[in-house]
Amino acid sequence: MNGSTGGAGSRDTGGPGSRDTGGPGSRDTGGPGSRDTGGAGEAGTRSLDPMPQDWRRGLAVVAHPDDMEYGASGAVARWTDEGRTVSYLLASRGEAGIDGMSPEEAGPLREREQIAGAAAVGVDRVEFLDHPDGVIEYGLPLRRDLAAGIRRNRPDLVVLINHRDSWSGGGLNMADHRHVGLAALDAVRDAGNRWVFQDLLAQGLEPWDGVRYIAVAASPHATHAVDIGDTLDRAVASLLEHRAYLEALGQSEQDVEHFLRTHATRVGRRFNGTPACDFELITL
């Protein structure tokens, strides 16, 4: 297991499940953790298409530890079982995500939990960047760090967490998710342009314009899905690795299993009848 801390340093910040930051696991802020209320409008009822299969390397770019575990890790487990390579790039370490624990203590703890959660679904490269949890800013520094990560990993597929203003259940999304998602969309293009962030060339990071697909998990505009009937147990296990974080949220093992299975079952009704993970697919 490679818990690489490469990139621009490493500070962790509040993860998506945080009740006070509007993350995916948040029960009172409308994050992915509340998606069992159903999608809005047409996006919540129309059939979903299968995700493309013509790719080999994937890179998940998210703001915090546990962002991927709240719903997308079942798809990652399916992909790694098929022999694909998936790596994680996190803008922060989630250090501001546990109210009763100082950032200095929470950051390293949440990093360890993320590495263990990733390993549960076949991911052995997890990289953390030096952006402060809860106050991640959209801008050139973030775009540069993400473009560098894309050049290092050279993915065919980039996976993001919902960057839109709200979730499918109608709750307000938090700033970190919006900023990292939007910066990642821009960084995909930046990574392929040698004249943008020219200092990356001096680091040996040649341009990479090979990203073919961007898959946005937890999007209110889902279009595609992955069958996770055989990997849902591992998705649950991956989220349960975030023990300290879940305990701080007051979420039990039963809560976690109920949420993930309920949502996967709901998505599956729009796909092939088996538990599934949904994405908004952007083809480049």
Residue, then its C-alpha position, 0 to 999 in steps of 0.5 A: m500500500n503506497g500512502s504517497t504524500g506527494g504533490a504540494g505538501s499535505r494538510d487535511t480538511g473536513g470530509p464530505g460526511s461532515r454535518d457542519t460543512g455540507g458533505p456527502g454524508s451529511r444528514d442535515t445539509g443535503g449531501p450525498g448522504s441524503r440522496d436516498t430521498g430520490g433525484a430531482g425531476e427527469a434526472g431522478t427517473r430516466s434510465l442510465d446508460p452503462m459507463p464506457q469500458d475503453w479505458r485503463r487508467g483512472l484518477a479520482v480527484v476530490a477535496h477530502p478523505d471519505d469523498m469517494e467512499y460515500g457512494a463511488s468506491g463500489a465502482v472503483a472496486r469493480w474497475t480494479d477487479e477488472g484489471r484497471t488502475v485507479s489512483y486517488l488525488l485529494a486536495s486536502r487531508g480533512e483536518a477540519g472535519i472532526d469537531g472534537m479533534s484538533p486539525e493537528e491530530a485529525g489530519p494524520l488520522r484521516e489520512r490513515e483512514q483514507i489510505a485504508g479505505a482506498a486499499a479496501v477497493g484495490v487502490d494503492r496510490v493515494e496522494f494528498l495536496d497542501h490545501p486547507d480543509g474547509v477553505i479550499e479556494y478555486g484559483l490558479p494554485l489549485r488548478r496547477d496542483l491538480a494539473a500536475g497530478i493529472r500529468r503524473n498519473r496520465p489517466d484516461l478517466v477522471v472521477l470527480i465528486n459533484h461540483r454543482d451548487s446542490w445535490s440531487g436531493g436538493g441540499l446545498n453543496m459545500a464550497d470545497h466540493r464545488h471549488v475542487g470539482l470546477a478546478a479539476l475540470d479546468a485542470v484536465r485541459d491545463a494538463g494537456n497544454r505545455w504553455v500553461f504552468q510551464d514550471l511543471l515542465a522543469q519537474g519532468l511533467e510533460p503535457w497529458d491530453g489523454v483524458r477521454y472521460i470525466a465521470v462526476a459521482a453524486s451529480p444531480h444530472a446522472t447519465h451513466a452507471v456501473d453495476i456494483g452488485d458484486t462489490l457493494d460489500r467492499a464499498v461498505a468496508s471502505l467507508l467503515e475504514h473511516r472509523a474516527y470520522l464516522e464516530a464523530l458524526g454519530q454514524s453506526e455501521q448499520d447507518v453506513e450499510h443502510f445508506l450505501r445499500t439504499h442508494a445503490t438499490r435506488v440507482g439500480r432501478r434506473f439501470n439494470g435492476t442490481p445495485a449500481c453507482d451513478f455518474e454524470l459522464i462528460t466525454l472529451 
